[in-house]
Structure formats: structure tokens, C-alpha cells
């Protein structure tokens, strides 16, 4: 199953037949394995990795550091799950270090993200503080280098 997950993670557009050949299994076995992984919730979904600089999409993305007050008998889970349900939130991670959650948010513009932080996120009981960092440029996303980073694969050598 791990080998199938690795193939899907690198290229979910491979056909069942291609995956079967690469893994030495039948297409029926691959379909069965994938269906099982989906029903178990191991595979959460499939998506394309898009270079937004090559589209007319002007959405902005921000990483928001969130400090929380842990709840008795629940820690951070209840509040983290509540934050993750907001439509603007694309990812939400419990972190070690100086803050508790890393929340990735998308909006149509800076004002929309700022409004989400000030009106929805920071007003939740248990949210102690937030720090918003806007994404300026993408060099690598979901394991894929951005198109303009392929120009010269070699690193410069200096004497």
C-alpha cells in the first residue's frame, strides 16, 4: 500500500494500468487497494498543483501563526478543528515551537484575509494571538518546483 501511495502522491494522473505495471500487480488489485485507502480515509482527495502566476487568479495566501489557550481535557483539538472548518482555511497544522497552529488561508485580496483574521479568527475564545505572513512568491509547492526555477539546474561554483 505504501508504494501505491507514493506513486499517487507523485502523480495521481497515472492510469491504473501504469500503476499496476510499476507495482507488479493487476489493475484490479490497484483499484481495490485505492478504494480501500479511500474508504479508510488514508487518501483524502486528489488535486492539481497549479502555478497561480500563470493564471489570471490574483488570490492571496497567508500563513497565520496562532497561539491558543489549551482546553482542559481537550488540549488544542476542539479549537483547531473549529478553525479548520472555515472556508478560507486551506490547511491547519498543530506545531511545536513559538506558536500552536499554522493556519494557511486564501482570500481574494489582502483586505479579505485581514478581515478574516480580525473578525473571525482572532475573536474566537481561546485564541490568544495571531501573526499573519503573506506569501510573496512560490518557489516550490507540494513537491513541485515553480516553472521559473528550472532555468539552471546547476549551482554556481566559486573558487
C-alpha positions in Angstrom: 0.0 0.0 0.0 2.9 2.4 0.7 4.2 2.0 -2.8 0.8 2.9 -4.2 0.5 5.9 -2.0 4.0 7.1 -3.1 3.0 6.7 -6.8 -0.2 8.6 -6.3 1.5 11.3 -4.3 4.0 11.9 -7.1 1.5 11.7 -10.0 -2.2 10.9 -9.3 -2.9 11.0 -13.1 -1.2 7.7 -13.7 -3.6 5.2 -15.1 -4.5 2.1 -13.1 -2.7 0.1 -15.8 0.5 2.2 -15.4 0.4 1.8 -11.6 -0.2 -2.0 -12.0 2.9 -2.4 -14.2 5.1 -0.3 -11.9 4.0 -2.2 -8.8 3.9 -5.6 -10.4 0.1 -6.0 -9.6 -3.0 -6.4 -11.7 -5.2 -3.3 -12.5 -8.0 -4.9 -10.4 -5.6 -5.2 -7.4 -4.7 -1.5 -7.8 -8.3 -0.4 -8.0 -9.1 -2.5 -4.9 -6.2 -1.1 -2.9 -7.0 2.5 -3.9 -10.7 2.0 -2.9 -9.7 0.6 0.4 -7.3 3.5 1.1 -10.1 6.0 0.2 -12.7 4.2 2.4 -10.2 4.2 5.3 -9.6 7.9 4.9 -5.9 7.4 4.1 -6.4 9.1 0.7 -8.3 12.3 1.5 -8.6 13.6 -2.1 -6.8 14.3 -5.3 -5.8 17.7 -6.6 -3.7 19.5 -9.2 -0.7 21.7 -8.2 -1.3 25.0 -10.1 1.2 27.8 -10.7 -1.1 30.7 -10.0 1.4 33.1 -11.6 0.4 31.6 -15.0 -3.3 32.3 -14.4 -5.5 35.3 -14.0 -6.1 34.3 -10.4 -5.0 37.1 -8.1 -5.9 35.4 -4.9 -3.5 35.9 -2.0 -2.3 33.3 0.5 -1.1 33.8 4.1 0.4 31.7 6.8 -1.1 32.7 10.2 0.7 31.8 13.4 -1.9 31.2 16.1 -1.3 31.0 19.8 -4.1 29.2 21.7 -5.1 28.6 25.3 -5.3 24.8 25.6 -8.6 23.5 26.9 -8.9 21.2 29.9 -9.4 17.6 28.7 -9.1 18.6 25.0 -5.9 20.5 24.5 -5.9 22.3 21.2 -8.1 19.8 19.2 -11.6 21.3 19.5 -10.5 24.8 18.6 -8.1 23.6 15.9 -11.0 21.6 14.3 -13.3 24.7 14.5 -10.7 26.9 12.8 -10.1 24.3 10.1 -13.8 24.4 9.1 -13.6 28.0 8.0 -13.9 28.2 4.1 -10.9 30.5 3.9 -8.6 27.9 5.6 -6.9 25.6 3.2 -4.6 23.9 5.8 -4.3 23.8 9.5 -1.4 22.2 11.5 -0.5 21.8 15.2 3.0 23.0 15.6 5.9 22.8 18.0 7.8 25.9 18.9 6.7 29.5 19.4 3.1 29.2 18.3 0.5 26.4 18.4 -1.2 26.4 15.0 0.0 27.2 11.5 -3.1 28.2 9.5 -2.9 28.6 5.7 -5.6 31.0 4.4 -6.6 32.1 0.9 -8.6 35.2 0.0 -9.3 37.4 -3.0 -7.1 40.2 -1.6 -5.1 41.3 1.4 -8.2 43.1 2.8 -10.3 39.9 2.7 -7.6 37.9 4.6 -7.1 40.7 7.1 -10.9 40.8 7.7 -11.0 37.0 8.3 -8.2 37.3 10.9 -9.7 40.3 12.7 -13.4 39.4 12.6 -13.4 35.6 12.7 -10.1 34.1 13.8 -8.9 36.4 16.5 -12.3 36.8 18.1 -12.6 33.0 18.9 -12.5 32.2 22.6 -9.1 30.5 23.2 -7.2 32.4 20.5 -4.5 34.4 22.4 -2.7 36.0 19.4 -2.1 35.8 15.7 0.7 36.8 13.4 0.0 36.9 9.6 2.6 36.3 7.0 1.6 36.9 3.4 3.0 34.7 0.6 5.0 36.8 -1.8 6.4 34.2 -4.3 6.3 30.4 -4.7 9.5 28.5 -5.4 8.2 25.0 -4.6 4.7 23.8 -3.8 3.6 20.3 -2.8 6.9 18.8 -4.0 6.9 20.6 -7.4 9.4 23.4 -8.3 7.8 26.5 -9.8 8.3 26.7 -13.6 10.8 29.6 -13.5 13.1 27.8 -11.1 14.1 25.2 -13.7 16.3 27.7 -15.7 19.7 26.5 -14.5 19.8 23.2 -12.6 23.5 23.6 -11.6 24.6 25.6 -8.6 27.3 28.2 -9.1 30.8 27.2 -8.2 33.2 29.7 -6.8 36.9 29.1 -6.2 
